[in-house]
Amino acid sequence: DPDTGHVHVLRVISVNDVGRAINPQQVEGQIEGAVAQSVGWTTHENFVQRDGRVLTDQLSTYLIPTVVDVAEVGSVILEFPDPQGPLGARGMAEMPFIPTAPAIVAAVHDATGVWFDEIPLTPERVWRGLRAAAR
């Protein structure tokens, strides 16, 4: 929303090569959880410290997404067995987490024409960035 700077991620499609999905339902849950965490990290979670003191040490100041803020996640599981992994499986804890933030930042750029080089994309940060780019 260019008037408020609020970024709301509606949907994320996450495609992951997991080697062999030994438990596909658990793999899908891992993908959904990692994407939800990364969306929160990208849009809400602002760890602030000053002079070695944490200023966002309460849930009222360190915001995390609620169920309303979490995007719909589409999980696509690709299975190309890893010959080095147990039963062909591949570790995948971070795979869905890592690319989500850059994808969200790129989507905001596509929508606004403005690149942001710092996260989280808080409403204030986005609003100020949009105003600065308009000058």
N, C-alpha and C positions, 0 to 999 in steps of 0.2 A: 504494500500500500504506500504509494509515494507521499501521501499526505501525513502519514504517521510513522513511516519507516518500518512498520511491522512486516516481517517475513513469515509467511505461513506455507510450509511445505505440504502439498496435498498428497503426493504419491511418489514413491521411490521404487524403481525396478532394480533389483540387485541380482546380478548374474555372477555365479561363483563356480569355479572348477574345484570340486572337493575331492578329486581323486575318485574314490569309491565311497558312496554314501552308505555306511554300514547301518545307520538308523536315519532314514530320510526325514522323518518327522522331527527328530532332534536337530538335524542340520537346519531345517527350515526355521525352527525356533531360535537357533543361534543367529541365523541371518536376520530375522526380525528384531531380535534384541540388540544386536550390534548396530543395525540401522537406526533404531529408536535412540540408542545412546549417542550415536554420531549426530543425528539431527538435533538432539538437545545440546550437545557440545557446540554445534555450529550456530545455533540460534538463541540459546538461553544462558548456558552455564558460563558465568563470568567470574573467575577466581581473581579477586583483587587483594593485593597486599601493599602495605606502605611501611617502610622502615622495619621490615621483618615481621610485621604484625598482620595477620589475616583479617581483612575487613568484611569478608563475605563468609562468615562462619556459622550462619544460621539459615534455615530453610526460607526465612523471610528475605534474606539478602542474596543467597546463592540459589538462583532460580533454576529449577529443573522443569522439563515439560510435563504437563498433565496429559491425561488421556485425550483431551481436546486438541492438544498441540502435536501429538504423534501422528506422523504420516501413515497413510495406507502403504503397506509394503508388499510388493510382488516379488516372490522368490523364484529364481530360475536356477536350478541345480544342474550343473554340467558334470558328467562323470567320465573323466579320462584317468583311469587308474595310474597311480604313481608306483613305479616298480620299486622304489626305495621305501615306501610307506607300508605300515602293517596292513595286510589284506588289501593293499592298493589305496588305502585312505591317505588323505593329506590334511595336515593341520589347517584349521580354517577360522580360528578365533578372531583374528584381526582382519581377515580378508574383506568382509562387508563393511567394517568400520572405516578403514583408511580412505577409500575413494569417495565416500559420501560427502564430506565437507567440501572438497574441491568441486564436486558436482553441484552442490547447492550454491556455492559462490558463483560458479559459471552460469547457473540458471538465473541468479539475480542480475548478473551482467547482461545476459540475453534480454531480460525484461526491462532493464533500465539504461543500459549502455555504460554503466559505471562499474569499474572493478574495485573490489574491496580486498585489501591485503591483510586484514586483521579480523579474527573472529573472537568472540561470537558476534554475529550480525544482530546486535541489539537494536531495538527501534531507534534509540538515540543515535547510535553510530551510523545506521543506514540513512536516517533523516539528514544528519549533518553531511554525510558523503554526497547525497543527492543534491543538497543545497550548494555545496562547494563546487560540484561539477556544473551546476547551472549558471555559475557566475562567469 
